[in-house]
Amino acid sequence: MGRAKSAQSPLPGFGAAAVARVRRGVDAQLAAQRRLGQLEAVDEGLVTIARTLADAIDAEHTSSEGSRFTVGALAGRLVPVLLELRGERHDAPGDSFDSELAQLVAAIRDNPRS
């Protein structure tokens, strides 16, 4: 179920403008995090990955041959990168190490202090 293809190509200067919403959103998040001092030089690798994924999503979305599945798949890869940059971590369900660690943290937190 793709988009319907136009019978005619748009005239130069009159076609649909490329929408770079994802890249604008990623850049806005990164700018806000920089203002808050949340990003450091060691984060540049993740920043680059986030921007590259955002550009790929925008290119796929605006392409007449673009795939909604590919957009969704790329978005699914972008979200964890953005969360990691925010200091949040969401591991795959069933990761036993993280669930055991969470149980240990809860036990220490809930243990009455002497």
Beta strands, then each sheet from edge to edge (+ up, - down):
end
